């Protein structure tokens, strides 16, 4: 170990920590995208159920919230590819 390598130790530790943080963030984004993807598939079933049971007529904000959540899931879940 030369004299210059001791000074660069904090820089290397910081770079390694940033790489790990980046990997964790990428994994979290993948999990959110996968959840949104499957939400896009399952939410229409909940919407149809609220329509068939009359819950949508009794609680219109619930129907609007489900439709809005479905749109958000469509947008966020676009990047997920389940075959990967």
C-alpha positions as CSV (number, residue, x, y, z in Angstrom):
1,X,0.0,0.0,0.0
2,X,1.6,3.2,-1.1
3,X,1.0,6.6,0.5
4,X,-1.5,7.7,-2.1
5,X,-3.8,4.7,-1.6
6,X,-4.6,5.5,2.0
7,X,-5.9,8.9,1.0
8,X,-8.1,7.4,-1.7
9,X,-9.7,5.0,0.7
10,X,-12.7,7.3,1.6
11,X,-13.3,7.9,-2.1
12,X,-13.4,4.2,-2.8
13,X,-15.6,3.5,0.2
14,X,-18.0,6.3,-0.9
15,X,-18.1,5.0,-4.5
16,X,-18.8,1.4,-3.2
17,X,-21.6,2.8,-1.0
18,X,-23.1,4.7,-3.9
19,X,-23.0,1.6,-6.1
20,X,-24.9,-0.3,-3.4
21,X,-27.4,2.5,-2.9
22,X,-28.0,2.6,-6.7
23,X,-28.5,-1.2,-6.8
24,X,-31.0,-1.0,-3.9
25,X,-32.9,1.9,-5.6
26,X,-33.1,0.0,-8.9
27,X,-34.5,-3.0,-7.1
28,X,-37.1,-0.9,-5.4
29,X,-38.1,0.7,-8.7
30,X,-38.4,-2.8,-10.2
31,X,-40.6,-3.9,-7.3
32,X,-42.9,-0.9,-7.6
33,X,-43.2,-1.4,-11.4
34,X,-44.0,-5.1,-10.9
35,X,-46.7,-4.3,-8.3
36,X,-48.2,-1.6,-10.6
37,X,-48.1,-4.1,-13.5
38,X,-50.1,-6.7,-11.6
39,X,-52.4,-4.0,-10.2
40,X,-53.2,-3.0,-13.8
41,X,-54.4,-6.6,-14.3
42,X,-56.3,-7.0,-11.1
43,X,-57.9,-3.6,-10.6
44,X,-60.4,-3.9,-13.5
45,X,-61.8,-7.0,-11.6
46,X,-62.4,-4.8,-8.6
47,X,-64.0,-2.1,-10.7
48,X,-66.3,-4.6,-12.3
49,X,-67.2,-6.0,-8.9
50,X,-68.1,-2.5,-7.6
51,X,-70.3,-1.9,-10.7
52,X,-72.1,-5.3,-10.3
53,X,-72.7,-5.0,-6.6
54,X,-74.0,-1.5,-6.8
55,X,-71.2,-0.2,-4.6
56,X,-70.2,2.2,-7.4
57,X,-73.6,3.9,-7.3
58,X,-73.6,4.1,-3.5
59,X,-69.9,5.3,-3.3
60,X,-69.0,7.2,-6.5
61,X,-65.6,8.4,-5.0
62,X,-64.6,4.8,-4.6
63,X,-65.1,4.1,-8.3
64,X,-63.3,7.3,-9.3
65,X,-60.4,6.3,-6.9
66,X,-60.2,2.8,-8.4
67,X,-60.2,4.2,-12.0
68,X,-57.5,6.8,-11.1
69,X,-55.4,4.1,-9.4
70,X,-55.7,1.9,-12.5
71,X,-54.4,4.8,-14.7
72,X,-51.5,5.3,-12.3
73,X,-50.7,1.6,-12.4
74,X,-50.8,1.5,-16.2
75,X,-48.3,4.4,-16.4
76,X,-46.0,3.0,-13.7
77,X,-46.2,-0.6,-14.7
78,X,-45.3,-0.1,-18.3
79,X,-41.6,-0.8,-17.7
80,X,-42.2,-4.2,-16.1
81,X,-41.7,-7.2,-18.3
82,X,-42.8,-10.4,-16.4
83,X,-40.7,-12.7,-18.6
84,X,-37.4,-11.3,-17.4
